[in-house]
């Protein structure tokens, strides 16, 4: 997906490990990632984890990419408001993701 390709460098440089864990939980819950993919990503560290997450989701197509964008908005609103990232993250009409921290 073109949107994720455009934000990839900033995402990789700015994302924290705790936010990445939240994204993995959200994408697992939303069935964008399966258990094996999530576990594989959890073994990576830092920028490699962020790169592999974006690349894995991009390969799954536009719906999966839209779900990751929605998850970024939910898990890290500050990153989605970044002046570089914001113009590349279109408003999503997808329903909010149910996050593990929401008790689901």
N, C-alpha and C positions, 0 to 999 in steps of 0.2 A: 504494500500500500504506500502510495506516494507521501501521504501525511507523515507516517512513521519514519519514512526515509529522511524526510526533511528535519524532523526533530531529533533524530537518533543521536547526533553528536552532543547536543546540549543535554539530552536525557542521560546519556552515558556519563557525562562529566558532573552532573548535578544530583543525581538520584542517590539517596542514602540506602543503606542496607535494610533499615527498618521499613522504609517505603517499598522497597523491592519485595520484602516478605509479605507486606499487605497486598501488593499487586498479585503476587502468586496465589495468595489465599482467595482473593476476589475472582481471579480467572479460573481457578479450580472450581470454586463454588458455582460459577457461571458456565462451566463445562467448555470453556475455551481451551483449557489445558487439562490433560488427564493426570492421574496420579504419577505415572512414570515420568512424564515430561516435567512435572512440578518437582519431583525428587531429583531429577537430573540437574535442573536449574539451581536447586538449593545447594548442591555440592560445589557450584562455581563461586568465585569470589569477586567482589567489586565490579569493576567495569566489564569484566568478562560475562558476569551474570546479566548485567543490563543489556549488553550487546546481544547475547544469545536469546534473551527474552524477546526483544524487538524483532530479531530475525526469525525466530520460531513463529511468532504471531503473524508477521507479515506473510509468511509462506502459507498461512491458513486462509488468507483472503480478506476481503473488505469487511465482512461481518465481524470476524475475529479482531481485525484492526480497530474497528469502531468500538468494540467491547473494551479493548485495552485503553483507548482514548477516554472512554467513560470511566474506567477504573482509575486512570491517572487523575481525572477531575475529582473523583470521590476520595481517593487515598491521599493525594498531595495537591490540594487546591493552590498552594503557593507556586508550585512548579507550573501548573496550567495557566497561571497569571503572569508568568515571566514574559517580559517584553519580546524576547526572541521566540519563545515557544508559542505564546498565545495566538499569533496570527496563523499559525499552522495547524492549530487544533480547532476544527470547526465545531460549532454547537452541535451537540448530538441529540437526536430525538429518541434515543433509546431510553428505556426506563432505567432508573438508578439501579446499580448492582447491589445485591444484598451482601454485605460484608460479614465475615465471621465475627467481627467485633459487635455487630448489631444483634447478636444472639441467634443467628440463623445457622 
